[in-house]
Amino acid sequence: MESGLIQKFSPVKQGVVSLLFGVVLILMSRMLTADTMYPFLFAFVAIVAYCITNAFFSLFHDSFARYVWPSWGIFIVLTALLLLFARFISDSSIQEHREFIQMLFSVVIFYVLFSLMMRLMRLLWQFAEADKN
């Protein structure tokens, strides 16, 4: 059932697109306002965009080990890179914005649970297809 769509939008490509999207948003936020909150906010926009698209595309991939495990690794790297870039651009630490620390925890929990829920849906889909009744 693995389609060309999955091959076209692999987790690595999704991560690269999300990274570029986040960098552009962070740079635009810095040009438009001096508030140090916005680079972190837009970093999270790109991270959540990756979470949603990645979990959705996992529905169409047969292998948990070849798709989800690498996706989680890319999520960790993407999150670290975007938050470090936001820190560099804003000249402030995420520690100064306590709400983003809470948001980081929430996004990690959301991503793990959402991706596992999508895999459960995939299993149900496979079970329904295999049912001969």
Buried (B, 14 or more C-beta within 10 A) or exposed (E): EEEEEBEEBBBEEBBEBBBEBBBEBBBEBBEEEEEBBBBBBBBBBBBBBBBEBBBEBBEBBEEBEEBBEBBBEBBEEBBEBBBEBBBEBBEBEBEEBEEBEEBBEEBBEBBBEBBBEBBEEBEEEEEEEEEEE
